[in-house]
Amino acid sequence: MNNEAAESGLDIRGGDPRFPAKCSSQSQVAMSQQMMPSDANPLGNVHGGHIMKLIDEAGGLAAMRHARRPVVTVTMDSIAFLSPVRVGHVLTLRASVNWVGKSSIEVGVRVEAENPVTGEITHTNSAYAVFVALDDQAKPCSVPPLALESDDDRRRWAEAEARQQIRLQRARKKVQ
Ligand SMILES: CC(C)(COP(=O)(O)OP(=O)(O)OC[C@H]1O[C@@H](n2cnc3c(N)ncnc32)[C@H](O)[C@@H]1OP(=O)(O)O)[C@@H](O)C(=O)NCCC(=O)NCCS
């Protein structure tokens, strides 16, 4: 925790200290969309790839709101689909910044499907993706620090930091 953070009582981590820190609530995204036949296979099950695209969009928007810069997706962790999503269901994606590095931002996205007729809601999957903020030359640029407000924020930070270390180890192994 830096001095300013200690004075304000906030736990401020990562990012560039020249920018004011932001809480995850300042960049959170909630996005709802009804699934259409064009999103699905002939049996009416929504394509996993379509859901991944929506995860990328919701996650990218949260990262962009944190950085206030354009972002690109550098990686997305593996995703398991826990229950089928059918045409007509309403998909809701909630994206929240978990961790920030210098230019990178990990966003967690929770996906739920609602049957609008019965009201039943199922947890489809959760996903983690890392985005990189870009400057005007399309090079990675620094992002604001993240202010952690709760024990849940601190747990999410610690888990995201551990995941990011594993991703970077894997990426290093691939180039060796
Ligand atoms: C993402 C990209 C800008 C990174 O450029 P780069 O020159 O490799 O930059 P760096 O090595 O400095 O990495 C930038 C950040 O990404 C992180 N990063 C790089 N590879 C990563 C990986 N496999 N997993 C997680 N984070 C990664 C780095 O740790 C660094 O984070 P930090 O600044 O917080 O420390 C570049 O690889 C790129 O343009 N990729 C294509 C992106 C794209 O087209 N996405 C799909 C469409 S949006």
The ligand as a MOL file (V3000), in Angstrom:
LIG
                    3D

  0  0  0     0  0            999 V3000
M  V30 BEGIN CTAB
M  V30 COUNTS 48 50 0 0 0
M  V30 BEGIN ATOM
M  V30 1 C -1.1170 -7.7090 -26.6590 0
M  V30 2 C 0.0860 -7.0770 -27.3460 0
M  V30 3 C -0.2050 -5.5860 -27.5980 0
M  V30 4 C 1.2720 -7.2110 -26.3760 0
M  V30 5 O 2.3650 -6.6490 -26.9940 0
M  V30 6 P 3.8620 -6.9960 -26.5180 0
M  V30 7 O 4.7960 -6.2090 -27.3290 0
M  V30 8 O 3.9990 -8.4760 -26.4350 0
M  V30 9 O 3.8870 -6.3370 -25.0900 0
M  V30 10 P 4.4920 -6.8660 -23.7320 0
M  V30 11 O 5.3310 -8.0730 -23.8470 0
M  V30 12 O 5.0710 -5.6460 -23.0950 0
M  V30 13 O 3.1790 -7.2740 -22.9230 0
M  V30 14 C 2.2280 -6.3110 -22.5800 0
M  V30 15 C 1.4820 -6.8250 -21.3660 0
M  V30 16 O 0.7860 -8.0150 -21.7270 0
M  V30 17 C 1.1040 -9.0430 -20.8060 0
M  V30 18 N 1.1010 -10.2980 -21.5240 0
M  V30 19 C 1.8130 -10.5990 -22.6310 0
M  V30 20 N 1.5600 -11.8770 -22.9910 0
M  V30 21 C 0.6930 -12.3740 -22.1040 0
M  V30 22 C 0.0590 -13.6340 -21.9420 0
M  V30 23 N 0.2560 -14.6570 -22.7700 0
M  V30 24 N -0.7930 -13.7960 -20.9030 0
M  V30 25 C -1.0420 -12.7860 -20.0500 0
M  V30 26 N -0.4730 -11.5600 -20.1530 0
M  V30 27 C 0.3800 -11.3690 -21.1650 0
M  V30 28 C 2.4860 -8.6920 -20.2980 0
M  V30 29 O 2.7390 -9.3200 -19.0390 0
M  V30 30 C 2.4150 -7.1990 -20.2030 0
M  V30 31 O 1.7280 -6.8660 -19.0140 0
M  V30 32 P 2.2200 -5.6320 -18.0730 0
M  V30 33 O 2.4640 -4.4440 -18.9620 0
M  V30 34 O 1.0470 -5.4230 -17.1770 0
M  V30 35 O 3.4460 -6.0820 -17.3620 0
M  V30 36 C 0.4520 -7.7590 -28.7000 0
M  V30 37 O 0.8830 -9.0750 -28.4170 0
M  V30 38 C -0.7270 -7.8110 -29.6370 0
M  V30 39 O -1.0420 -6.8190 -30.2770 0
M  V30 40 N -1.3920 -8.9810 -29.7430 0
M  V30 41 C -2.5710 -9.1090 -30.5890 0
M  V30 42 C -3.8220 -8.7370 -29.8030 0
M  V30 43 C -5.0710 -9.0270 -30.5860 0
M  V30 44 O -5.0950 -8.8270 -31.7750 0
M  V30 45 N -6.1010 -9.5480 -29.8900 0
M  V30 46 C -7.2990 -10.0090 -30.5120 0
M  V30 47 C -8.1830 -8.9540 -30.9770 0
M  V30 48 S -8.5640 -7.7340 -29.7540 0
M  V30 END ATOM
M  V30 BEGIN BOND
M  V30 1 1 1 2
M  V30 2 1 2 3
M  V30 3 1 2 4
M  V30 4 1 2 36
M  V30 5 1 4 5
M  V30 6 1 5 6
M  V30 7 2 6 7
M  V30 8 1 6 8
M  V30 9 1 6 9
M  V30 10 1 9 10
M  V30 11 2 10 11
M  V30 12 1 10 12
M  V30 13 1 10 13
M  V30 14 1 13 14
M  V30 15 1 14 15
M  V30 16 1 15 16
M  V30 17 1 15 30
M  V30 18 1 16 17
M  V30 19 1 17 18
M  V30 20 1 17 28
M  V30 21 1 18 19
M  V30 22 1 18 27
M  V30 23 2 19 20
M  V30 24 1 20 21
M  V30 25 1 21 22
M  V30 26 2 21 27
M  V30 27 1 22 23
M  V30 28 2 22 24
M  V30 29 1 24 25
M  V30 30 2 25 26
M  V30 31 1 26 27
M  V30 32 1 28 29
M  V30 33 1 28 30
M  V30 34 1 30 31
M  V30 35 1 31 32
M  V30 36 2 32 33
M  V30 37 1 32 34
M  V30 38 1 32 35
M  V30 39 1 36 37
M  V30 40 1 36 38
M  V30 41 2 38 39
M  V30 42 1 38 40
M  V30 43 1 40 41
M  V30 44 1 41 42
M  V30 45 1 42 43
M  V30 46 2 43 44
M  V30 47 1 43 45
M  V30 48 1 45 46
M  V30 49 1 46 47
M  V30 50 1 47 48
M  V30 END BOND
M  V30 END CTAB
M  END
